[in-house]
Each structure stands twice: as structure tokens, then as C-alpha cells.
């Protein structure tokens, strides 16, 4: 198995080789003030940080008297619930480039381009791990999970490791160059778990305003289970209070089925970006997104589906701004809020190998030589990271429970 370090080095070398090969076909000669002239101007390396949230839920029954093997009164109990959250920070690093695949001069009205990106610690994996200690799953479905002793779940957000992206796009200016329309298709691949997805997008630029829409479709899904294994009582929450030693085996749980699945989510995003006439080094944006998750009915009938905090979709908003501080350094920062987490800040710092035309220090603040639409013909397509949903369930069914 090739090591992760070798894979990363190979991909970086491939990305750089493609950039150099592509620039031979690009408009790398000086075409005046109207066109960026170097492939380096369209290539960034960066590092980003994003706040994430981990949620722990615990719901358990506590007997109001000592429950022994001869006195199992499961209706005489109290229920306790608690929820804890903690914040953490995920980091990522990336290289991204956009290159035209045919010569684009100052009088050109359209451009065909390729865009590539390589992320270390890219994407997002929303993981839910759960356990259930209680009656048989079939009975649990009937009584609405009422006959349980102890159940819990943890929802956390992690990265997908190395993620590669490649796409091709087309943009065409209007007659008077005050607007353009664009279309693109992309393919994403997460190397660690071999996840993949495709997307199609549309763009419309009019003056200082940009609207873009992307639709994503996951190509990967994995399912595991059910399979059985005996579990020692010491691993079963609250077994000392509730275990029936008359069941077989008396020193453990007879069946502990496990189920799991993970799949790349389908979804879409809509983004509005606003530039500023006398501060072209600054742009602000708002983005809405929606990811479709699996409903309980879409899972195998054997799956108990412990998660009572199940969401039918993951949706939310991001509000942020991008600033070209110098011709080489830019910063993208903002906050995001979804239906499954609290407000999460994020920030990315990019270094442009060449130079950005507009910058607060050392660059232009406004533009008179060309329209804003033409100046944005080589802006990179904005897309959402790949998102994967993972669910893992352990059912600690305690014996036959014939005494109930």
C-alpha cells in the first residue's frame, strides 16, 4: 500500500506538471492591462482553519430502588437526559490553479479553462456513533424506543484526508462586456476512503454582482452489517443495575448486532458575491447550502436507528469576505451556521505565486481600463467541500427479556 506521504507528493507534482503544461497553451504573453499574463497569477497555495462542534447525547434509566434478578420492575424507573457540546478546530492546506486551454487575448469574448485543486485534510465527514441497551429492536420500534435502559450517541465533524478536484469550465462575455455567463463540471475524489462525487455549476456576472449555483451528486456508498458478537457485561452501560442473570449467557449479552453506512451526500449551494467599485481588493458574499441525508426508511429494516436527533437534511448559511491584502497574500474569513451545529468561524490565508491585480497594499483599488466582468474571467469557481455522512450503531440487547 502506497503511503500517504508518497501519494501527496505524487499529486502535488502532477498538479504542478499540469499547470506548466497548460500554461504553454495559455495566454502567457503580455496582452496589455486587460488580461492576466502568467499562470502563476492564477495559482494559489493556502492554509485554512474551521471551527467544528462535537455533540454527545446520553439518555438513560435509573431505578428508583435496587433492581435484582428477582425484582425486575422496569416501569419503576426515572429517565435522565443530558447533552454536551465542545468546540474544536480543523485545519487544511491546499493548492489551487485555474488555466485557460486556449489563447485568450484582450479582444477575446470567451474562454475555456481547467481548474484543479488538491486539499490536505479536505472535505467534511459528519459521523454519528450510537449504542442502544434495551429490548429487542422490533419491540423498540413498536413502543417508540420506550423499553430502553441506556442509549447514547456522539455526533462529530472530521476531515476526509487528501481530496483532489478537477474540472472544466466555459465563460462568455456579453456584447458590451458588462456581464458574462459560465458553466462548469467537476469531479472530486477523496483518496483515503475512495469517495467520489460530480457536480455541475452555472455562473452569472453582471457588473459588480456574481451569482453562482452548484449541484452535487455523490457516487460512493458503503454499508456494513448486521453481524453479531457477544459483548462482556463490563462493556455494557448500567449492566450492574439491569442485567437479567437468568438470560443466556448469564455473564454477557447474547447478541450485539452492529450496523453502519457511509455515503457522499447529494446537495446544492447558491452563492451571491458583491464587489466594490472603489475597493476592488474586497468582496463579500453570502452562501446557502442544502445536503440531503438518508431518512430512516431508506436504511435496512434490521437497523434500529437509535439516533433521535436525526436530521432529514443538513442546511445552513455562510457569510464572509475575501480581501487581497497584498498582491501576493489574500484572506478569506467568515462564519457559518447549520441546523446541526452552532455558529462556526473559518479563515483561509492564500499566497498567490504571481500577483493579484487588486490589493489594499501595493495594488489597484479601482479599474477604468476594463469592465468588471472581463476582469473576473479568470476568477476561480467557488464550490462546497465534499460532505460524507457516516452512521454506526451498536445494539446491546440484553437476553430474551421474556420476563417483561
C-alpha positions as CSV (number, residue, x, y, z in Angstrom):
1,X,0.0,0.0,0.0
2,X,1.4,3.3,-1.0
3,X,2.0,5.6,1.9
4,X,0.0,8.8,2.4
5,X,3.2,10.9,2.1
6,X,4.0,9.4,-1.3
7,X,0.5,10.0,-2.6
8,X,0.6,13.6,-1.5
9,X,4.0,14.2,-3.2
10,X,2.8,12.5,-6.4
11,X,-0.3,14.6,-6.6
12,X,1.5,17.8,-5.9
13,X,4.0,17.0,-8.7
14,X,1.1,16.1,-11.0
15,X,-0.7,19.3,-10.3
16,X,2.4,21.4,-10.9
17,X,3.2,19.5,-14.1
18,X,-0.3,20.0,-15.4
19,X,0.0,23.7,-14.6
20,X,3.2,24.1,-16.6
21,X,1.9,22.0,-19.5
22,X,-1.3,24.0,-19.6
23,X,0.4,27.4,-19.5
24,X,2.1,26.5,-22.8
25,X,-1.4,26.8,-24.4
26,X,-2.5,29.8,-22.3
27,X,-2.2,33.5,-22.9
28,X,1.2,33.9,-21.2
29,X,2.4,36.8,-23.3
30,X,1.7,40.4,-22.4
31,X,-1.7,41.5,-23.7
32,X,-1.8,44.8,-22.0
33,X,-3.8,45.7,-19.0
34,X,-6.8,43.6,-19.9
35,X,-5.6,40.0,-19.3
36,X,-3.6,38.3,-16.5
37,X,-0.5,37.1,-18.3
38,X,1.0,34.4,-16.1
39,X,-0.1,31.0,-14.9
40,X,1.4,31.9,-11.6
41,X,-1.2,34.8,-11.2
42,X,-3.9,32.1,-11.2
43,X,-2.3,29.7,-8.8
44,X,-2.7,29.8,-5.0
45,X,-1.4,27.8,-2.1
46,X,-3.1,28.2,1.2
47,X,-3.9,27.0,4.7
48,X,-7.3,27.2,6.3
49,X,-8.9,26.7,9.8
50,X,-12.6,26.0,10.5
51,X,-14.3,25.6,13.9
52,X,-16.3,22.4,14.4
53,X,-18.6,21.1,17.1
54,X,-18.9,17.7,18.8
55,X,-22.2,16.8,20.4
56,X,-22.7,14.0,23.0
57,X,-26.2,12.8,23.9
58,X,-27.0,10.4,26.8
59,X,-30.4,9.1,27.7
60,X,-30.6,6.6,30.5
61,X,-33.0,5.0,33.0
62,X,-32.2,5.0,36.7
63,X,-34.1,2.6,39.0
64,X,-35.9,4.1,42.0
65,X,-35.0,1.1,44.1
66,X,-32.4,-1.7,43.9
67,X,-33.3,-3.9,41.0
68,X,-32.3,-7.5,41.5
69,X,-32.8,-10.6,39.4
70,X,-36.0,-11.4,41.4
71,X,-37.4,-7.9,41.3
72,X,-37.2,-6.5,37.8
73,X,-39.7,-3.7,37.8
74,X,-38.8,-1.8,34.6
75,X,-41.7,0.5,34.8
76,X,-40.4,1.8,38.1
77,X,-37.6,4.0,36.9
78,X,-36.6,7.6,36.2
79,X,-35.2,8.8,32.9
80,X,-32.3,11.2,32.7
81,X,-31.1,13.0,29.6
82,X,-28.0,15.2,29.0
83,X,-26.3,16.9,26.1
84,X,-22.8,18.2,26.0
85,X,-21.0,20.1,23.2
86,X,-17.4,21.0,22.7
87,X,-15.7,23.0,20.1
88,X,-12.5,22.2,18.2
89,X,-10.6,23.5,15.2
90,X,-9.9,21.6,11.9
91,X,-7.1,22.7,9.6
92,X,-6.5,22.1,5.9
93,X,-3.9,23.1,3.4
94,X,-4.3,23.3,-0.4
95,X,-3.0,24.3,-3.8
96,X,-5.4,25.5,-6.5
97,X,-5.0,26.7,-10.1
98,X,-7.1,27.9,-13.0
99,X,-5.7,27.9,-16.5
100,X,-7.2,28.6,-20.0
101,X,-6.8,25.8,-22.5
102,X,-6.6,28.2,-25.5
103,X,-5.2,31.6,-26.1
104,X,-7.3,34.4,-24.5
105,X,-6.4,37.9,-25.6
106,X,-7.6,41.4,-24.9
107,X,-10.3,41.1,-27.6
108,X,-11.4,37.6,-26.7
109,X,-15.1,37.1,-25.8
110,X,-15.0,33.6,-24.4
111,X,-12.6,31.3,-22.5
112,X,-12.5,27.6,-21.9
113,X,-10.5,26.7,-18.8
114,X,-9.5,23.9,-16.5
115,X,-9.4,24.2,-12.7
116,X,-7.7,21.9,-10.3
117,X,-7.3,21.7,-6.5
118,X,-5.5,19.4,-4.1
119,X,-6.6,19.5,-0.4
120,X,-4.8,18.0,2.6
121,X,-7.4,17.4,5.3
122,X,-10.1,18.4,2.8
123,X,-13.9,17.7,2.8
124,X,-16.1,17.0,5.8
125,X,-17.3,13.8,7.4
126,X,-20.3,14.0,9.7
127,X,-20.1,10.9,11.9
128,X,-22.8,9.6,14.3
129,X,-21.8,6.7,16.6
130,X,-24.6,5.3,18.7
131,X,-25.4,2.4,21.1
132,X,-28.7,1.0,22.5
133,X,-29.1,-1.1,25.6
134,X,-32.6,-2.3,25.8
135,X,-35.3,-4.5,24.4
136,X,-35.4,-6.2,21.1
137,X,-35.3,-3.8,18.1
138,X,-38.7,-4.9,16.8
139,X,-40.4,-4.2,20.1
140,X,-38.5,-0.9,20.3
141,X,-39.9,0.3,17.0
142,X,-43.4,-0.5,18.2
143,X,-43.2,1.3,21.5
144,X,-41.2,4.2,20.2
145,X,-38.0,3.2,21.8
146,X,-39.6,3.2,25.2
147,X,-38.2,0.0,26.5
148,X,-34.6,1.1,26.8
149,X,-32.2,1.2,29.7
150,X,-29.4,3.2,28.3
151,X,-28.7,4.8,25.0
152,X,-26.3,7.4,23.7
153,X,-24.8,9.0,20.6
154,X,-21.9,11.2,19.6
155,X,-22.0,13.5,16.5
156,X,-18.7,14.9,15.4
157,X,-17.2,16.5,12.3
158,X,-13.9,15.5,10.8
159,X,-12.0,15.8,7.5
160,X,-11.7,13.2,4.7
161,X,-7.9,13.4,4.3
162,X,-6.4,14.2,0.8
163,X,-9.1,15.3,-1.7
164,X,-8.4,16.0,-5.3
165,X,-10.6,18.1,-7.6
166,X,-10.5,18.6,-11.4
167,X,-12.9,20.5,-13.6
168,X,-13.5,22.2,-16.9
169,X,-15.5,25.4,-17.5
170,X,-16.7,27.9,-20.1
171,X,-17.4,31.6,-19.8
172,X,-18.7,34.0,-22.4
173,X,-18.8,37.8,-22.2
174,X,-21.8,39.8,-23.3
175,X,-21.6,42.2,-26.3
176,X,-20.6,45.2,-24.3
177,X,-18.6,43.2,-21.8
178,X,-20.7,44.2,-18.8
179,X,-21.7,40.6,-18.0
180,X,-20.8,37.0,-18.6
181,X,-22.4,33.6,-18.2
182,X,-20.5,30.5,-17.4
183,X,-20.9,26.7,-17.0
184,X,-18.7,24.1,-15.4
185,X,-18.4,20.4,-14.4
186,X,-16.2,19.0,-11.7
187,X,-15.1,15.7,-10.3
188,X,-13.9,15.2,-6.6
189,X,-12.1,12.2,-5.2
190,X,-11.1,11.5,-1.5
191,X,-8.1,9.2,-1.6
192,X,-8.3,7.7,1.9
193,X,-11.7,6.1,1.6
194,X,-12.1,6.3,-2.2
195,X,-15.1,8.6,-2.0
196,X,-16.1,10.4,-5.2
197,X,-18.7,12.9,-6.5
198,X,-19.5,15.0,-9.5
199,X,-21.0,18.5,-9.8
200,X,-22.4,20.9,-12.4
201,X,-22.5,24.6,-12.0
202,X,-23.7,27.9,-13.5
203,X,-22.4,31.4,-13.1
204,X,-23.8,34.8,-14.0
205,X,-21.8,38.0,-13.6
206,X,-23.4,41.4,-14.1
207,X,-21.4,44.5,-13.1
208,X,-20.1,44.1,-9.6
209,X,-22.5,41.2,-8.8
210,X,-22.0,37.5,-9.2
211,X,-24.5,34.7,-8.7
212,X,-23.4,31.0,-8.9
213,X,-25.2,27.7,-8.4
214,X,-23.7,24.3,-8.0
215,X,-25.5,20.9,-7.9
216,X,-23.6,17.9,-6.4
217,X,-24.2,14.1,-6.8
218,X,-22.3,11.6,-4.7
219,X,-21.0,8.5,-6.4
220,X,-20.0,6.4,-3.3
221,X,-21.9,4.5,-0.7
222,X,-20.7,1.8,1.8
223,X,-22.8,-0.4,4.0
224,X,-21.8,-2.9,6.7
225,X,-23.9,-5.2,8.8
226,X,-25.7,-6.6,10.5
227,X,-23.3,-9.0,12.2
228,X,-23.3,-10.4,15.8
229,X,-20.8,-10.7,18.5
230,X,-21.0,-11.4,22.3
231,X,-20.2,-8.5,24.5
232,X,-18.9,-8.8,28.1
233,X,-21.1,-7.2,30.7
234,X,-18.3,-4.9,31.7
235,X,-18.7,-3.2,28.3
236,X,-22.4,-2.7,28.7
237,X,-23.6,0.6,30.3
238,X,-25.5,0.1,33.5
239,X,-25.5,-3.7,33.3
240,X,-24.9,-4.0,37.1
241,X,-28.4,-2.4,37.7
242,X,-30.4,-4.0,34.9
243,X,-28.9,-7.3,33.6
244,X,-31.1,-10.4,34.0
245,X,-28.7,-13.2,35.0
246,X,-31.4,-15.8,34.1
247,X,-30.8,-14.9,30.5
248,X,-28.3,-16.9,28.4
249,X,-25.4,-16.3,28.6
250,X,-25.6,-15.1,32.2
251,X,-22.2,-13.3,32.1
252,X,-22.8,-11.3,28.9
253,X,-25.1,-10.0,26.2
254,X,-26.3,-12.7,23.8
255,X,-26.4,-10.6,20.6
256,X,-24.9,-7.2,19.9
257,X,-25.7,-6.5,16.2
258,X,-23.8,-3.7,14.6
259,X,-24.8,-1.7,11.5
260,X,-23.1,1.1,9.7
261,X,-23.2,3.0,6.5
262,X,-21.4,6.0,4.9
263,X,-22.2,7.8,1.7
264,X,-21.4,11.0,-0.1
265,X,-24.2,13.5,0.2
266,X,-26.1,15.0,-2.7
267,X,-26.9,18.7,-2.5
268,X,-26.6,22.1,-3.9
269,X,-25.4,25.6,-3.0
270,X,-26.3,29.1,-4.1
271,X,-23.8,32.0,-3.7
272,X,-24.1,35.7,-4.1
273,X,-20.9,37.8,-4.3
274,X,-20.6,41.6,-4.3
275,X,-17.5,43.5,-5.4
276,X,-17.0,47.2,-4.7
277,X,-16.1,49.8,-7.4
278,X,-13.5,51.7,-5.4
279,X,-12.4,48.8,-3.3
280,X,-11.8,46.0,-5.8
281,X,-9.5,44.3,-3.4
282,X,-12.5,43.5,-1.3
283,X,-15.5,41.2,-2.0
284,X,-18.3,40.0,0.3
285,X,-20.6,37.0,-0.1
286,X,-23.4,35.0,1.3
287,X,-24.0,31.4,0.5
288,X,-26.8,29.0,1.3
289,X,-26.4,25.2,1.0
290,X,-28.6,22.1,1.4
291,X,-27.4,18.5,1.7
292,X,-29.8,15.5,1.6
293,X,-29.2,12.8,4.2
294,X,-30.8,9.4,4.4
295,X,-34.2,9.1,6.0
296,X,-34.7,6.2,8.5
297,X,-36.9,4.4,6.0
298,X,-34.1,4.3,3.5
299,X,-32.0,2.0,5.7
300,X,-32.2,-1.8,6.1
301,X,-35.2,-2.9,8.0
302,X,-32.9,-4.5,10.6
303,X,-31.4,-1.2,11.5
304,X,-32.8,0.0,14.8
305,X,-31.8,3.6,14.1
306,X,-31.1,4.8,17.6
307,X,-30.4,8.4,16.6
308,X,-33.3,10.5,17.9
309,X,-31.6,13.7,16.7
310,X,-31.8,12.6,13.1
311,X,-32.0,15.3,10.5
312,X,-33.6,14.9,7.1
313,X,-31.1,17.4,5.7
314,X,-28.1,19.5,6.6
315,X,-28.6,23.1,5.6
316,X,-27.3,26.4,6.5
317,X,-25.7,29.8,5.6
318,X,-22.2,31.2,5.3
319,X,-21.4,34.9,5.4
320,X,-17.9,36.1,4.7
321,X,-15.5,38.3,2.9
322,X,-12.3,37.9,0.8
323,X,-9.6,40.6,1.0
324,X,-6.4,40.9,-1.1
325,X,-4.1,42.4,1.5
326,X,-1.1,42.5,-0.8
327,X,-0.6,41.3,-4.5
328,X,0.6,38.0,-3.0
329,X,-1.5,37.5,0.1
330,X,-5.3,37.2,0.4
331,X,-7.5,36.3,3.3
332,X,-11.0,34.7,3.2
333,X,-12.9,34.7,6.5
334,X,-16.4,34.4,7.8
335,X,-18.9,32.4,9.8
336,X,-21.3,29.6,9.1
337,X,-24.4,28.3,10.8
338,X,-26.2,25.0,10.0
339,X,-29.2,23.2,11.5
340,X,-26.9,20.6,13.3
341,X,-24.3,22.9,14.9
342,X,-23.8,26.3,16.4
343,X,-22.0,29.2,14.7
344,X,-18.7,28.1,13.3
345,X,-16.0,30.6,12.2
346,X,-13.5,29.9,9.4
347,X,-10.5,31.6,7.9
348,X,-8.1,30.8,5.0
349,X,-4.9,32.5,4.1
350,X,-3.7,32.2,0.5
351,X,-0.4,33.0,-1.2
352,X,-0.6,33.8,-4.9
353,X,2.5,32.6,-6.8
354,X,2.2,35.5,-9.2
355,X,0.4,38.8,-8.4
356,X,-3.2,39.8,-7.9
357,X,-4.2,42.9,-9.9
358,X,-6.1,44.4,-7.0
359,X,-4.7,44.7,-3.4
360,X,-5.1,47.0,-0.4
361,X,-1.3,47.4,-0.2
362,X,0.7,47.6,-3.4
363,X,-2.2,47.0,-5.8
364,X,-5.0,48.8,-7.7
365,X,-8.2,49.9,-5.8
366,X,-10.3,50.6,-8.8
367,X,-10.4,49.8,-12.5
368,X,-11.0,52.0,-15.5
369,X,-9.3,50.1,-18.3
370,X,-11.8,47.2,-18.5
371,X,-15.2,46.2,-17.3
372,X,-15.6,44.3,-14.1
373,X,-17.0,41.3,-16.0
374,X,-13.8,41.0,-18.1
375,X,-11.6,41.4,-15.1
376,X,-13.3,38.4,-13.4
377,X,-13.0,36.0,-16.4
378,X,-10.2,34.1,-14.6
379,X,-11.7,34.1,-11.1
380,X,-11.8,30.6,-9.7
381,X,-15.1,28.7,-9.5
382,X,-16.4,28.7,-5.9
383,X,-17.6,25.3,-4.7
384,X,-18.5,23.5,-1.5
385,X,-16.3,20.8,0.0
386,X,-17.3,17.2,-0.3
387,X,-19.5,16.1,2.6
388,X,-19.9,12.5,3.8
389,X,-22.5,11.1,6.3
390,X,-21.4,8.2,8.5
391,X,-23.6,6.3,10.9
392,X,-22.6,3.4,13.2
393,X,-25.0,1.6,15.5
394,X,-24.4,-1.0,18.3
395,X,-27.5,-2.7,19.7
396,X,-26.8,-4.2,23.2
397,X,-29.9,-6.4,23.5
398,X,-29.9,-8.0,26.9
399,X,-31.0,-11.6,26.6
400,X,-34.5,-12.7,25.6
401,X,-36.3,-10.4,28.1
402,X,-39.1,-13.0,28.4
403,X,-39.9,-11.6,31.9
404,X,-41.2,-8.4,30.6
